[in-house]
Amino acid sequence: MINNITDRIDKLGLSEKLILVEDIWDSIARDNAELPMPEWQKSELDKRYIELENGKLKLHDWQGVHEELRNQYK
């Protein structure tokens, strides 16, 4: 069965593969609510949220982070 799926994917064009990947991610996102979150991860998120609310957490926009990484690895 897996070989059959792989063979069928290999026959797709690039745009079709990208659409398939998008559909798979959408499916994962829909099912994400059913995945249990480990307690350590919940605790860390709670801690960071409190830090954010108290102004103790410095946020960075993705564009700035992306630019910094690009400059770092030129």
C-alpha positions as CSV (number, residue, x, y, z in Angstrom):
1,M,0.0,0.0,0.0
2,I,2.8,2.5,0.9
3,N,4.6,1.7,-2.3
4,N,1.5,2.4,-4.2
5,I,1.0,5.8,-2.6
6,T,4.6,6.7,-3.1
7,D,4.4,5.7,-6.8
8,R,1.3,7.8,-7.2
9,I,2.9,10.8,-5.5
10,D,6.0,10.4,-7.8
11,K,3.8,10.8,-10.8
12,L,2.3,14.1,-9.7
13,G,3.6,17.4,-11.0
14,L,5.2,19.9,-8.6
15,S,2.0,22.0,-8.2
16,E,0.0,18.9,-7.5
17,K,2.5,17.8,-4.8
18,L,2.3,21.2,-3.2
19,I,-1.5,21.0,-3.1
20,L,-1.2,17.5,-1.6
21,V,1.2,18.7,1.1
22,E,-1.2,21.6,1.9
23,D,-4.1,19.2,2.2
24,I,-2.1,16.9,4.5
25,W,-1.1,19.9,6.8
26,D,-4.8,21.0,6.9
27,S,-5.8,17.5,7.9
28,I,-3.2,17.5,10.7
29,A,-4.4,20.9,11.9
30,R,-8.0,19.7,12.1
31,D,-6.9,16.7,14.1
32,N,-4.5,18.7,16.3
33,A,-7.2,19.3,18.9
34,E,-7.2,15.6,19.6
35,L,-3.5,15.4,20.3
36,P,-2.6,15.5,24.0
37,M,-0.2,18.3,25.1
38,P,2.5,17.1,27.5
39,E,2.3,18.8,30.9
40,W,5.8,20.2,30.6
41,Q,4.8,21.9,27.3
42,K,1.6,23.3,28.8
43,S,3.6,24.6,31.8
44,E,6.1,26.3,29.5
45,L,3.4,28.0,27.5
46,D,1.6,29.2,30.6
47,K,4.9,30.6,31.9
48,R,5.6,32.4,28.7
49,Y,2.0,33.8,28.6
50,I,2.4,35.2,32.1
51,E,5.8,36.8,31.1
52,L,4.2,38.3,28.0
53,E,1.3,39.7,30.1
54,N,3.7,41.2,32.6
55,G,5.9,42.8,29.9
56,K,8.9,40.6,30.7
57,L,9.0,38.8,27.3
58,K,10.5,40.4,24.3
59,L,8.7,39.5,21.0
60,H,10.3,39.5,17.6
61,D,8.4,39.7,14.3
62,W,9.1,36.9,11.8
63,Q,10.5,39.3,9.3
64,G,13.1,40.6,11.7
65,V,14.1,37.1,12.7
66,H,14.3,36.0,9.1
67,E,16.5,38.9,8.1
68,E,18.8,38.3,11.1
69,L,19.2,34.7,10.2
70,R,19.8,35.5,6.6
71,N,22.5,38.0,7.6
72,Q,24.0,35.5,10.0
73,Y,24.4,32.8,7.4
74,K,25.5,34.8,4.4
